[in-house]
């Protein structure tokens, strides 16, 4: 849960700040750090017997585009 929260925070914070500021090292750090935490979340969830988020949902063709659209 921590890795998901930190990952989403980093990615969403950098995207939000990019609307008013130019790309700089701080924003790039938030973006890369958030993406790294999201990757860690995926690896942790794959190894769990009872994951918090069932990753097989993303195999359904309408789920992935819908979630990406809601993220952006």
PDB file of N, CA, C, O and CB in Angstrom:
ATOM      1  N   UNK A   1       0.825  -1.178   0.000  1.00  0.00           N
ATOM      2  CA  UNK A   1       0.000   0.000   0.000  1.00  0.00           C
ATOM      3  C   UNK A   1       0.878   1.255   0.000  1.00  0.00           C
ATOM      4  O   UNK A   1       0.537   2.263  -0.619  1.00  0.00           O
ATOM      5  CB  UNK A   1      -0.943  -0.009   1.206  1.00  0.00           C
ATOM      6  N   UNK A   2       1.992   1.179   0.690  1.00  0.00           N
ATOM      7  CA  UNK A   2       2.911   2.325   0.739  1.00  0.00           C
ATOM      8  C   UNK A   2       3.529   2.590  -0.625  1.00  0.00           C
ATOM      9  O   UNK A   2       3.623   3.739  -1.057  1.00  0.00           O
ATOM     10  CB  UNK A   2       4.016   2.084   1.774  1.00  0.00           C
ATOM     11  N   UNK A   3       3.951   1.525  -1.302  1.00  0.00           N
ATOM     12  CA  UNK A   3       4.575   1.722  -2.610  1.00  0.00           C
ATOM     13  C   UNK A   3       3.579   2.274  -3.626  1.00  0.00           C
ATOM     14  O   UNK A   3       3.941   3.092  -4.471  1.00  0.00           O
ATOM     15  CB  UNK A   3       5.164   0.408  -3.117  1.00  0.00           C
ATOM     16  N   UNK A   4       2.331   1.830  -3.545  1.00  0.00           N
ATOM     17  CA  UNK A   4       1.301   2.357  -4.450  1.00  0.00           C
ATOM     18  C   UNK A   4       1.039   3.833  -4.163  1.00  0.00           C
ATOM     19  O   UNK A   4       0.942   4.637  -5.089  1.00  0.00           O
ATOM     20  CB  UNK A   4      -0.009   1.548  -4.315  1.00  0.00           C
ATOM     21  N   UNK A   5       0.925   4.187  -2.901  1.00  0.00           N
ATOM     22  CA  UNK A   5       0.674   5.578  -2.534  1.00  0.00           C
ATOM     23  C   UNK A   5       1.802   6.503  -2.941  1.00  0.00           C
ATOM     24  O   UNK A   5       1.563   7.573  -3.499  1.00  0.00           O
ATOM     25  CB  UNK A   5       0.449   5.686  -1.055  1.00  0.00           C
ATOM     26  N   UNK A   6       3.032   6.095  -2.663  1.00  0.00           N
ATOM     27  CA  UNK A   6       4.177   6.927  -3.039  1.00  0.00           C
ATOM     28  C   UNK A   6       4.333   7.013  -4.561  1.00  0.00           C
ATOM     29  O   UNK A   6       4.687   8.065  -5.094  1.00  0.00           O
ATOM     30  CB  UNK A   6       5.462   6.373  -2.410  1.00  0.00           C
ATOM     31  N   UNK A   7       4.072   5.921  -5.242  1.00  0.00           N
ATOM     32  CA  UNK A   7       4.182   5.925  -6.701  1.00  0.00           C
ATOM     33  C   UNK A   7       3.169   6.843  -7.347  1.00  0.00           C
ATOM     34  O   UNK A   7       3.507   7.637  -8.224  1.00  0.00           O
ATOM     35  CB  UNK A   7       4.015   4.528  -7.241  1.00  0.00           C
ATOM     36  N   UNK A   8       1.925   6.733  -6.913  1.00  0.00           N
ATOM     37  CA  UNK A   8       0.886   7.602  -7.477  1.00  0.00           C
ATOM     38  C   UNK A   8       1.130   9.066  -7.120  1.00  0.00           C
ATOM     39  O   UNK A   8       0.912   9.958  -7.940  1.00  0.00           O
ATOM     40  CB  UNK A   8      -0.498   7.169  -6.981  1.00  0.00           C
ATOM     41  N   UNK A   9       1.585   9.305  -5.886  1.00  0.00           N
ATOM     42  CA  UNK A   9       1.879  10.681  -5.492  1.00  0.00           C
ATOM     43  C   UNK A   9       2.963  11.283  -6.381  1.00  0.00           C
ATOM     44  O   UNK A   9       2.815  12.400  -6.876  1.00  0.00           O
ATOM     45  CB  UNK A   9       2.311  10.736  -4.022  1.00  0.00           C
ATOM     46  N   UNK A  10       4.051  10.543  -6.582  1.00  0.00           N
ATOM     47  CA  UNK A  10       5.154  11.066  -7.381  1.00  0.00           C
ATOM     48  C   UNK A  10       4.757  11.374  -8.814  1.00  0.00           C
ATOM     49  O   UNK A  10       5.098  12.430  -9.347  1.00  0.00           O
ATOM     50  CB  UNK A  10       6.288  10.090  -7.379  1.00  0.00           C
ATOM     51  N   UNK A  11       4.045  10.463  -9.426  1.00  0.00           N
ATOM     52  CA  UNK A  11       3.643  10.654 -10.825  1.00  0.00           C
ATOM     53  C   UNK A  11       2.619  11.785 -10.941  1.00  0.00           C
ATOM     54  O   UNK A  11       2.761  12.666 -11.789  1.00  0.00           O
ATOM     55  CB  UNK A  11       3.059   9.344 -11.407  1.00  0.00           C
ATOM     56  N   UNK A  12       1.595  11.763 -10.099  1.00  0.00           N
ATOM     57  CA  UNK A  12       0.551  12.785 -10.195  1.00  0.00           C
ATOM     58  C   UNK A  12       1.051  14.168  -9.791  1.00  0.00           C
ATOM     59  O   UNK A  12       0.636  15.169 -10.375  1.00  0.00           O
ATOM     60  CB  UNK A  12      -0.631  12.401  -9.329  1.00  0.00           C
ATOM     61  N   UNK A  13       1.937  14.235  -8.800  1.00  0.00           N
ATOM     62  CA  UNK A  13       2.504  15.525  -8.395  1.00  0.00           C
ATOM     63  C   UNK A  13       3.314  16.131  -9.539  1.00  0.00           C
ATOM     64  O   UNK A  13       3.180  17.319  -9.832  1.00  0.00           O
ATOM     65  CB  UNK A  13       3.392  15.362  -7.136  1.00  0.00           C
ATOM     66  N   UNK A  14       4.143  15.331 -10.182  1.00  0.00           N
ATOM     67  CA  UNK A  14       4.961  15.864 -11.267  1.00  0.00           C
ATOM     68  C   UNK A  14       4.101  16.285 -12.457  1.00  0.00           C
ATOM     69  O   UNK A  14       4.387  17.303 -13.087  1.00  0.00           O
ATOM     70  CB  UNK A  14       5.993  14.828 -11.709  1.00  0.00           C
ATOM     71  N   UNK A  15       3.064  15.528 -12.773  1.00  0.00           N
ATOM     72  CA  UNK A  15       2.184  15.902 -13.886  1.00  0.00           C
ATOM     73  C   UNK A  15       1.442  17.197 -13.560  1.00  0.00           C
ATOM     74  O   UNK A  15       1.280  18.058 -14.425  1.00  0.00           O
ATOM     75  CB  UNK A  15       1.174  14.765 -14.192  1.00  0.00           C
ATOM     76  N   UNK A  16       0.997  17.332 -12.328  1.00  0.00           N
ATOM     77  CA  UNK A  16       0.285  18.546 -11.923  1.00  0.00           C
ATOM     78  C   UNK A  16       1.202  19.762 -11.971  1.00  0.00           C
ATOM     79  O   UNK A  16       0.808  20.816 -12.470  1.00  0.00           O
ATOM     80  CB  UNK A  16      -0.294  18.383 -10.515  1.00  0.00           C
ATOM     81  N   UNK A  17       2.414  19.626 -11.461  1.00  0.00           N
ATOM     82  CA  UNK A  17       3.355  20.750 -11.443  1.00  0.00           C
ATOM     83  C   UNK A  17       3.833  21.113 -12.849  1.00  0.00           C
ATOM     84  O   UNK A  17       4.173  22.268 -13.104  1.00  0.00           O
ATOM     85  CB  UNK A  17       4.557  20.417 -10.559  1.00  0.00           C
ATOM     86  N   UNK A  18       3.864  20.147 -13.759  1.00  0.00           N
ATOM     87  CA  UNK A  18       4.295  20.432 -15.132  1.00  0.00           C
ATOM     88  C   UNK A  18       3.324  21.355 -15.861  1.00  0.00           C
ATOM     89  O   UNK A  18       3.681  21.944 -16.881  1.00  0.00           O
ATOM     90  CB  UNK A  18       4.449  19.135 -15.912  1.00  0.00           C
ATOM     91  N   UNK A  19       2.118  21.485 -15.356  1.00  0.00           N
ATOM     92  CA  UNK A  19       1.163  22.385 -16.006  1.00  0.00           C
ATOM     93  C   UNK A  19       1.506  23.850 -15.749  1.00  0.00           C
ATOM     94  O   UNK A  19       1.082  24.725 -16.503  1.00  0.00           O
ATOM     95  CB  UNK A  19      -0.255  22.091 -15.520  1.00  0.00           C
ATOM     96  N   UNK A  20       2.274  24.124 -14.687  1.00  0.00           N
ATOM     97  CA  UNK A  20       2.607  25.515 -14.359  1.00  0.00           C
ATOM     98  C   UNK A  20       4.100  25.804 -14.352  1.00  0.00           C
ATOM     99  O   UNK A  20       4.498  26.969 -14.351  1.00  0.00           O
ATOM    100  CB  UNK A  20       2.037  25.865 -13.023  1.00  0.00           C
ATOM    101  N   UNK A  21       4.930  24.777 -14.346  1.00  0.00           N
ATOM    102  CA  UNK A  21       6.383  24.966 -14.279  1.00  0.00           C
ATOM    103  C   UNK A  21       7.061  24.209 -15.417  1.00  0.00           C
ATOM    104  O   UNK A  21       6.525  23.216 -15.911  1.00  0.00           O
ATOM    105  CB  UNK A  21       6.937  24.491 -12.909  1.00  0.00           C
ATOM    106  N   UNK A  22       8.232  24.674 -15.832  1.00  0.00           N
ATOM    107  CA  UNK A  22       8.982  23.903 -16.828  1.00  0.00           C
ATOM    108  C   UNK A  22       9.605  22.668 -16.168  1.00  0.00           C
ATOM    109  O   UNK A  22       9.734  22.595 -14.946  1.00  0.00           O
ATOM    110  CB  UNK A  22      10.083  24.783 -17.490  1.00  0.00           C
ATOM    111  N   UNK A  23       9.981  21.721 -16.992  1.00  0.00           N
ATOM    112  CA  UNK A  23      10.608  20.502 -16.491  1.00  0.00           C
ATOM    113  C   UNK A  23      11.953  20.842 -15.875  1.00  0.00           C
ATOM    114  O   UNK A  23      12.803  21.450 -16.526  1.00  0.00           O
ATOM    115  CB  UNK A  23      10.774  19.459 -17.618  1.00  0.00           C
ATOM    116  N   UNK A  24      12.148  20.452 -14.625  1.00  0.00           N
ATOM    117  CA  UNK A  24      13.433  20.662 -13.959  1.00  0.00           C
ATOM    118  C   UNK A  24      13.823  19.372 -13.239  1.00  0.00           C
ATOM    119  O   UNK A  24      13.097  18.379 -13.301  1.00  0.00           O
ATOM    120  CB  UNK A  24      13.364  21.866 -12.955  1.00  0.00           C
ATOM    121  N   UNK A  25      14.954  19.387 -12.566  1.00  0.00           N
ATOM    122  CA  UNK A  25      15.469  18.173 -11.934  1.00  0.00           C
ATOM    123  C   UNK A  25      14.546  17.662 -10.833  1.00  0.00           C
ATOM    124  O   UNK A  25      14.404  16.451 -10.659  1.00  0.00           O
ATOM    125  CB  UNK A  25      16.852  18.430 -11.363  1.00  0.00           C
ATOM    126  N   UNK A  26      13.923  18.561 -10.096  1.00  0.00           N
ATOM    127  CA  UNK A  26      13.024  18.158  -9.015  1.00  0.00           C
ATOM    128  C   UNK A  26      11.801  17.417  -9.563  1.00  0.00           C
ATOM    129  O   UNK A  26      11.433  16.356  -9.057  1.00  0.00           O
ATOM    130  CB  UNK A  26      12.579  19.387  -8.206  1.00  0.00           C
ATOM    131  N   UNK A  27      11.182  17.976 -10.587  1.00  0.00           N
ATOM    132  CA  UNK A  27      10.006  17.333 -11.170  1.00  0.00           C
ATOM    133  C   UNK A  27      10.368  16.009 -11.834  1.00  0.00           C
ATOM    134  O   UNK A  27       9.611  15.041 -11.763  1.00  0.00           O
ATOM    135  CB  UNK A  27       9.343  18.262 -12.186  1.00  0.00           C
ATOM    136  N   UNK A  28      11.509  15.976 -12.467  1.00  0.00           N
ATOM    137  CA  UNK A  28      11.965  14.730 -13.086  1.00  0.00           C
ATOM    138  C   UNK A  28      12.219  13.666 -12.018  1.00  0.00           C
ATOM    139  O   UNK A  28      11.938  12.487 -12.233  1.00  0.00           O
ATOM    140  CB  UNK A  28      13.246  14.973 -13.916  1.00  0.00           C
ATOM    141  N   UNK A  29      12.746  14.082 -10.878  1.00  0.00           N
ATOM    142  CA  UNK A  29      12.957  13.151  -9.767  1.00  0.00           C
ATOM    143  C   UNK A  29      11.653  12.585  -9.245  1.00  0.00           C
ATOM    144  O   UNK A  29      11.556  11.388  -8.976  1.00  0.00           O
ATOM    145  CB  UNK A  29      13.697  13.836  -8.642  1.00  0.00           C
ATOM    146  N   UNK A  30      10.638  13.448  -9.097  1.00  0.00           N
ATOM    147  CA  UNK A  30       9.324  12.964  -8.661  1.00  0.00           C
ATOM    148  C   UNK A  30       8.743  11.979  -9.668  1.00  0.00           C
ATOM    149  O   UNK A  30       8.179  10.955  -9.282  1.00  0.00           O
ATOM    150  CB  UNK A  30       8.357  14.141  -8.460  1.00  0.00           C
ATOM    151  N   UNK A  31       8.876  12.281 -10.947  1.00  0.00           N
ATOM    152  CA  UNK A  31       8.320  11.417 -11.986  1.00  0.00           C
ATOM    153  C   UNK A  31       9.024  10.060 -12.023  1.00  0.00           C
ATOM    154  O   UNK A  31       8.370   9.019 -12.072  1.00  0.00           O
ATOM    155  CB  UNK A  31       8.426  12.099 -13.351  1.00  0.00           C
ATOM    156  N   UNK A  32      10.337  10.076 -12.001  1.00  0.00           N
ATOM    157  CA  UNK A  32      11.101   8.823 -12.035  1.00  0.00           C
ATOM    158  C   UNK A  32      10.907   8.032 -10.747  1.00  0.00           C
ATOM    159  O   UNK A  32      10.746   6.812 -10.773  1.00  0.00           O
ATOM    160  CB  UNK A  32      12.596   9.109 -12.258  1.00  0.00           C
ATOM    161  N   UNK A  33      10.924   8.743  -9.616  1.00  0.00           N
ATOM    162  CA  UNK A  33      10.696   8.062  -8.334  1.00  0.00           C
ATOM    163  C   UNK A  33       9.320   7.440  -8.252  1.00  0.00           C
ATOM    164  O   UNK A  33       9.168   6.317  -7.771  1.00  0.00           O
ATOM    165  CB  UNK A  33      10.877   9.029  -7.186  1.00  0.00           C
ATOM    166  N   UNK A  34       8.310   8.167  -8.722  1.00  0.00           N
ATOM    167  CA  UNK A  34       6.952   7.625  -8.715  1.00  0.00           C
ATOM    168  C   UNK A  34       6.830   6.400  -9.598  1.00  0.00           C
ATOM    169  O   UNK A  34       6.199   5.413  -9.217  1.00  0.00           O
ATOM    170  CB  UNK A  34       5.964   8.678  -9.165  1.00  0.00           C
ATOM    171  N   UNK A  35       7.430   6.459 -10.774  1.00  0.00           N
ATOM    172  CA  UNK A  35       7.394   5.299 -11.677  1.00  0.00           C
ATOM    173  C   UNK A  35       8.120   4.106 -11.053  1.00  0.00           C
ATOM    174  O   UNK A  35       7.679   2.965 -11.193  1.00  0.00           O
ATOM    175  CB  UNK A  35       8.030   5.655 -13.043  1.00  0.00           C
ATOM    176  N   UNK A  36       9.225   4.368 -10.370  1.00  0.00           N
ATOM    177  CA  UNK A  36       9.974   3.291  -9.715  1.00  0.00           C
ATOM    178  C   UNK A  36       9.140   2.649  -8.604  1.00  0.00           C
ATOM    179  O   UNK A  36       9.110   1.425  -8.476  1.00  0.00           O
ATOM    180  CB  UNK A  36      11.303   3.828  -9.140  1.00  0.00           C
ATOM    181  N   UNK A  37       8.461   3.477  -7.802  1.00  0.00           N
ATOM    182  CA  UNK A  37       7.612   2.924  -6.753  1.00  0.00           C
ATOM    183  C   UNK A  37       6.447   2.123  -7.332  1.00  0.00           C
ATOM    184  O   UNK A  37       6.045   1.117  -6.747  1.00  0.00           O
ATOM    185  CB  UNK A  37       7.082   4.041  -5.866  1.00  0.00           C
ATOM    186  N   UNK A  38       5.902   2.550  -8.467  1.00  0.00           N
ATOM    187  CA  UNK A  38       4.825   1.789  -9.094  1.00  0.00           C
ATOM    188  C   UNK A  38       5.335   0.440  -9.608  1.00  0.00           C
ATOM    189  O   UNK A  38       4.624  -0.562  -9.535  1.00  0.00           O
ATOM    190  CB  UNK A  38       4.202   2.595 -10.245  1.00  0.00           C
ATOM    191  N   UNK A  39       6.540   0.414 -10.118  1.00  0.00           N
ATOM    192  CA  UNK A  39       7.127  -0.869 -10.551  1.00  0.00           C
ATOM    193  C   UNK A  39       7.363  -1.791  -9.357  1.00  0.00           C
ATOM    194  O   UNK A  39       7.118  -2.995  -9.440  1.00  0.00           O
ATOM    195  CB  UNK A  39       8.459  -0.631 -11.302  1.00  0.00           C
ATOM    196  N   UNK A  40       7.834  -1.229  -8.254  1.00  0.00           N
ATOM    197  CA  UNK A  40       8.018  -2.032  -7.035  1.00  0.00           C
ATOM    198  C   UNK A  40       6.671  -2.582  -6.578  1.00  0.00           C
ATOM    199  O   UNK A  40       6.581  -3.737  -6.161  1.00  0.00           O
ATOM    200  CB  UNK A  40       8.673  -1.184  -5.901  1.00  0.00           C
ATOM    201  N   UNK A  41       5.626  -1.763  -6.655  1.00  0.00           N
ATOM    202  CA  UNK A  41       4.285  -2.216  -6.276  1.00  0.00           C
ATOM    203  C   UNK A  41       3.849  -3.418  -7.123  1.00  0.00           C
ATOM    204  O   UNK A  41       3.317  -4.394  -6.595  1.00  0.00           O
ATOM    205  CB  UNK A  41       3.270  -1.065  -6.427  1.00  0.00           C
ATOM    206  N   UNK A  42       4.077  -3.341  -8.424  1.00  0.00           N
ATOM    207  CA  UNK A  42       3.689  -4.448  -9.308  1.00  0.00           C
ATOM    208  C   UNK A  42       4.448  -5.720  -8.940  1.00  0.00           C
ATOM    209  O   UNK A  42       3.855  -6.797  -8.884  1.00  0.00           O
ATOM    210  CB  UNK A  42       3.950  -4.082 -10.785  1.00  0.00           C
ATOM    211  N   UNK A  43       5.754  -5.610  -8.688  1.00  0.00           N
ATOM    212  CA  UNK A  43       6.531  -6.800  -8.323  1.00  0.00           C
ATOM    213  C   UNK A  43       6.093  -7.376  -6.982  1.00  0.00           C
ATOM    214  O   UNK A  43       6.053  -8.596  -6.821  1.00  0.00           O
ATOM    215  CB  UNK A  43       8.018  -6.464  -8.276  1.00  0.00           C
ATOM    216  N   UNK A  44       5.767  -6.530  -6.029  1.00  0.00           N
ATOM    217  CA  UNK A  44       5.289  -7.004  -4.726  1.00  0.00           C
ATOM    218  C   UNK A  44       3.944  -7.709  -4.878  1.00  0.00           C
ATOM    219  O   UNK A  44       3.717  -8.756  -4.271  1.00  0.00           O
ATOM    220  CB  UNK A  44       5.169  -5.829  -3.727  1.00  0.00           C
ATOM    221  N   UNK A  45       3.065  -7.145  -5.674  1.00  0.00           N
ATOM    222  CA  UNK A  45       1.741  -7.736  -5.848  1.00  0.00           C
ATOM    223  C   UNK A  45       1.800  -9.071  -6.583  1.00  0.00           C
ATOM    224  O   UNK A  45       0.997  -9.962  -6.307  1.00  0.00           O
ATOM    225  CB  UNK A  45       0.840  -6.776  -6.601  1.00  0.00           C
ATOM    226  N   UNK A  46       2.737  -9.220  -7.512  1.00  0.00           N
ATOM    227  CA  UNK A  46       2.877 -10.503  -8.220  1.00  0.00           C
ATOM    228  C   UNK A  46       3.254 -11.628  -7.272  1.00  0.00           C
ATOM    229  O   UNK A  46       2.872 -12.777  -7.491  1.00  0.00           O
ATOM    230  CB  UNK A  46       3.926 -10.391  -9.325  1.00  0.00           C
ATOM    231  N   UNK A  47       3.995 -11.314  -6.227  1.00  0.00           N
ATOM    232  CA  UNK A  47       4.503 -12.337  -5.316  1.00  0.00           C
ATOM    233  C   UNK A  47       3.529 -12.683  -4.182  1.00  0.00           C
ATOM    234  O   UNK A  47       3.764 -13.645  -3.451  1.00  0.00           O
ATOM    235  CB  UNK A  47       5.810 -11.880  -4.730  1.00  0.00           C
ATOM    236  N   UNK A  48       2.464 -11.933  -4.025  1.00  0.00           N
ATOM    237  CA  UNK A  48       1.522 -12.162  -2.933  1.00  0.00           C
ATOM    238  C   UNK A  48       0.510 -13.242  -3.295  1.00  0.00           C
ATOM    239  O   UNK A  48       0.061 -13.333  -4.437  1.00  0.00           O
ATOM    240  CB  UNK A  48       0.799 -10.866  -2.574  1.00  0.00           C
ATOM    241  N   UNK A  49       0.159 -14.057  -2.304  1.00  0.00           N
ATOM    242  CA  UNK A  49      -0.877 -15.057  -2.525  1.00  0.00           C
ATOM    243  C   UNK A  49      -2.240 -14.401  -2.677  1.00  0.00           C
ATOM    244  O   UNK A  49      -3.047 -14.816  -3.508  1.00  0.00           O
ATOM    245  CB  UNK A  49      -0.901 -16.064  -1.379  1.00  0.00           C
ATOM    246  N   UNK A  50      -2.494 -13.374  -1.870  1.00  0.00           N
ATOM    247  CA  UNK A  50      -3.742 -12.627  -1.935  1.00  0.00           C
ATOM    248  C   UNK A  50      -3.410 -11.154  -2.144  1.00  0.00           C
ATOM    249  O   UNK A  50      -3.330 -10.399  -1.175  1.00  0.00           O
ATOM    250  CB  UNK A  50      -4.595 -12.834  -0.643  1.00  0.00           C
ATOM    251  N   UNK A  51      -3.217 -10.734  -3.391  1.00  0.00           N
ATOM    252  CA  UNK A  51      -2.794  -9.353  -3.650  1.00  0.00           C
ATOM    253  C   UNK A  51      -3.891  -8.333  -3.354  1.00  0.00           C
ATOM    254  O   UNK A  51      -5.083  -8.638  -3.391  1.00  0.00           O
ATOM    255  CB  UNK A  51      -2.353  -9.214  -5.093  1.00  0.00           C
ATOM    256  N   UNK A  52      -3.450  -7.123  -3.061  1.00  0.00           N
ATOM    257  CA  UNK A  52      -4.376  -6.015  -2.836  1.00  0.00           C
ATOM    258  C   UNK A  52      -5.100  -5.657  -4.135  1.00  0.00           C
ATOM    259  O   UNK A  52      -6.286  -5.327  -4.124  1.00  0.00           O
ATOM    260  CB  UNK A  52      -3.625  -4.784  -2.279  1.00  0.00           C
ATOM    261  N   UNK A  53      -4.379  -5.725  -5.244  1.00  0.00           N
ATOM    262  CA  UNK A  53      -4.934  -5.454  -6.566  1.00  0.00           C
ATOM    263  C   UNK A  53      -4.638  -6.651  -7.457  1.00  0.00           C
ATOM    264  O   UNK A  53      -3.478  -6.974  -7.713  1.00  0.00           O
ATOM    265  CB  UNK A  53      -4.348  -4.138  -7.175  1.00  0.00           C
ATOM    266  N   UNK A  54      -5.687  -7.301  -7.923  1.00  0.00           N
ATOM    267  CA  UNK A  54      -5.519  -8.462  -8.789  1.00  0.00           C
ATOM    268  C   UNK A  54      -5.062  -7.982 -10.167  1.00  0.00           C
ATOM    269  O   UNK A  54      -5.851  -7.407 -10.918  1.00  0.00           O
ATOM    270  CB  UNK A  54      -6.847  -9.285  -8.891  1.00  0.00           C
ATOM    271  N   UNK A  55      -3.806  -8.213 -10.496  1.00  0.00           N
ATOM    272  CA  UNK A  55      -3.230  -7.704 -11.737  1.00  0.00           C
ATOM    273  C   UNK A  55      -3.783  -8.389 -12.978  1.00  0.00           C
ATOM    274  O   UNK A  55      -3.594  -7.895 -14.089  1.00  0.00           O
ATOM    275  CB  UNK A  55      -1.741  -7.861 -11.704  1.00  0.00           C
ATOM    276  N   UNK A  56      -4.461  -9.517 -12.808  1.00  0.00           N
ATOM    277  CA  UNK A  56      -5.050 -10.179 -13.977  1.00  0.00           C
ATOM    278  C   UNK A  56      -6.217  -9.372 -14.542  1.00  0.00           C
ATOM    279  O   UNK A  56      -6.664  -9.638 -15.658  1.00  0.00           O
ATOM    280  CB  UNK A  56      -5.522 -11.593 -13.610  1.00  0.00           C
ATOM    281  N   UNK A  57      -6.717  -8.389 -13.788  1.00  0.00           N
ATOM    282  CA  UNK A  57      -7.776  -7.517 -14.314  1.00  0.00           C
ATOM    283  C   UNK A  57      -7.315  -6.751 -15.542  1.00  0.00           C
ATOM    284  O   UNK A  57      -8.122  -6.417 -16.409  1.00  0.00           O
ATOM    285  CB  UNK A  57      -8.238  -6.536 -13.241  1.00  0.00           C
ATOM    286  N   UNK A  58      -6.025  -6.474 -15.620  1.00  0.00           N
ATOM    287  CA  UNK A  58      -5.496  -5.700 -16.736  1.00  0.00           C
ATOM    288  C   UNK A  58      -5.446  -6.496 -18.035  1.00  0.00           C
ATOM    289  O   UNK A  58      -5.137  -5.938 -19.088  1.00  0.00           O
ATOM    290  CB  UNK A  58      -4.119  -5.199 -16.399  1.00  0.00           C
ATOM    291  N   UNK A  59      -5.747  -7.794 -17.975  1.00  0.00           N
ATOM    292  CA  UNK A  59      -5.818  -8.598 -19.195  1.00  0.00           C
ATOM    293  C   UNK A  59      -7.147  -8.397 -19.929  1.00  0.00           C
ATOM    294  O   UNK A  59      -7.265  -8.749 -21.103  1.00  0.00           O
ATOM    295  CB  UNK A  59      -5.627 -10.078 -18.860  1.00  0.00           C
ATOM    296  N   UNK A  60      -8.137  -7.839 -19.248  1.00  0.00           N
ATOM    297  CA  UNK A  60      -9.433  -7.552 -19.866  1.00  0.00           C
ATOM    298  C   UNK A  60      -9.251  -6.334 -20.776  1.00  0.00           C
ATOM    299  O   UNK A  60      -8.795  -5.292 -20.305  1.00  0.00           O
ATOM    300  CB  UNK A  60     -10.554  -7.295 -18.776  1.00  0.00           C
ATOM    301  N   UNK A  61      -9.589  -6.433 -22.048  1.00  0.00           N
ATOM    302  CA  UNK A  61      -9.272  -5.369 -23.014  1.00  0.00           C
ATOM    303  C   UNK A  61      -9.838  -3.982 -22.674  1.00  0.00           C
ATOM    304  O   UNK A  61      -9.228  -2.979 -23.045  1.00  0.00           O
ATOM    305  CB  UNK A  61      -9.778  -5.770 -24.353  1.00  0.00           C
ATOM    306  N   UNK A  62     -10.956  -3.893 -21.998  1.00  0.00           N
ATOM    307  CA  UNK A  62     -11.540  -2.570 -21.720  1.00  0.00           C
ATOM    308  C   UNK A  62     -11.054  -1.956 -20.421  1.00  0.00           C
ATOM    309  O   UNK A  62     -11.284  -0.770 -20.186  1.00  0.00           O
ATOM    310  CB  UNK A  62     -13.037  -2.671 -21.680  1.00  0.00           C
ATOM    311  N   UNK A  63     -10.390  -2.722 -19.575  1.00  0.00           N
ATOM    312  CA  UNK A  63      -9.973  -2.210 -18.271  1.00  0.00           C
ATOM    313  C   UNK A  63      -8.766  -1.290 -18.376  1.00  0.00           C
ATOM    314  O   UNK A  63      -8.802  -0.178 -17.850  1.00  0.00           O
ATOM    315  CB  UNK A  63      -9.658  -3.359 -17.338  1.00  0.00           C
ATOM    316  N   UNK A  64      -7.705  -1.718 -19.036  1.00  0.00           N
ATOM    317  CA  UNK A  64      -6.475  -0.924 -19.100  1.00  0.00           C
ATOM    318  C   UNK A  64      -6.668   0.466 -19.719  1.00  0.00           C
ATOM    319  O   UNK A  64      -6.223   1.447 -19.123  1.00  0.00           O
ATOM    320  CB  UNK A  64      -5.438  -1.676 -19.887  1.00  0.00           C
ATOM    321  N   UNK A  65      -7.309   0.595 -20.883  1.00  0.00           N
ATOM    322  CA  UNK A  65      -7.524   1.939 -21.429  1.00  0.00           C
ATOM    323  C   UNK A  65      -8.389   2.815 -20.528  1.00  0.00           C
ATOM    324  O   UNK A  65      -8.153   4.019 -20.420  1.00  0.00           O
ATOM    325  CB  UNK A  65      -8.163   1.841 -22.795  1.00  0.00           C
ATOM    326  N   UNK A  66      -9.377   2.224 -19.888  1.00  0.00           N
ATOM    327  CA  UNK A  66     -10.243   2.997 -18.994  1.00  0.00           C
ATOM    328  C   UNK A  66      -9.459   3.529 -17.794  1.00  0.00           C
ATOM    329  O   UNK A  66      -9.616   4.687 -17.407  1.00  0.00           O
ATOM    330  CB  UNK A  66     -11.420   2.134 -18.513  1.00  0.00           C
ATOM    331  N   UNK A  67      -8.625   2.688 -17.218  1.00  0.00           N
ATOM    332  CA  UNK A  67      -7.842   3.136 -16.069  1.00  0.00           C
ATOM    333  C   UNK A  67      -6.795   4.183 -16.470  1.00  0.00           C
ATOM    334  O   UNK A  67      -6.559   5.139 -15.731  1.00  0.00           O
ATOM    335  CB  UNK A  67      -7.158   1.940 -15.405  1.00  0.00           C
ATOM    336  N   UNK A  68      -6.176   4.006 -17.622  1.00  0.00           N
ATOM    337  CA  UNK A  68      -5.211   5.007 -18.074  1.00  0.00           C
ATOM    338  C   UNK A  68      -5.885   6.346 -18.372  1.00  0.00           C
ATOM    339  O   UNK A  68      -5.330   7.405 -18.081  1.00  0.00           O
ATOM    340  CB  UNK A  68      -4.478   4.506 -19.315  1.00  0.00           C
ATOM    341  N   UNK A  69      -7.080   6.291 -18.952  1.00  0.00           N
ATOM    342  CA  UNK A  69      -7.813   7.527 -19.225  1.00  0.00           C
ATOM    343  C   UNK A  69      -8.187   8.243 -17.940  1.00  0.00           C
ATOM    344  O   UNK A  69      -8.121   9.470 -17.873  1.00  0.00           O
ATOM    345  CB  UNK A  69      -9.067   7.234 -20.038  1.00  0.00           C
ATOM    346  N   UNK A  70      -8.578   7.494 -16.925  1.00  0.00           N
ATOM    347  CA  UNK A  70      -8.945   8.130 -15.652  1.00  0.00           C
ATOM    348  C   UNK A  70      -7.724   8.662 -14.935  1.00  0.00           C
ATOM    349  O   UNK A  70      -7.836   9.633 -14.187  1.00  0.00           O
ATOM    350  CB  UNK A  70      -9.684   7.146 -14.751  1.00  0.00           C
ATOM    351  N   UNK A  71      -6.554   8.059 -15.136  1.00  0.00           N
ATOM    352  CA  UNK A  71      -5.322   8.547 -14.511  1.00  0.00           C
ATOM    353  C   UNK A  71      -4.938   9.895 -15.093  1.00  0.00           C
ATOM    354  O   UNK A  71      -4.570  10.812 -14.359  1.00  0.00           O
ATOM    355  CB  UNK A  71      -4.174   7.538 -14.699  1.00  0.00           C
ATOM    356  N   UNK A  72      -5.025  10.018 -16.436  1.00  0.00           N
ATOM    357  CA  UNK A  72      -4.622  11.261 -17.063  1.00  0.00           C
ATOM    358  C   UNK A  72      -5.762  12.248 -17.127  1.00  0.00           C
ATOM    359  O   UNK A  72      -5.589  13.358 -17.632  1.00  0.00           O
ATOM    360  CB  UNK A  72      -4.092  11.002 -18.442  1.00  0.00           C
TER     361      UNK A  72
END
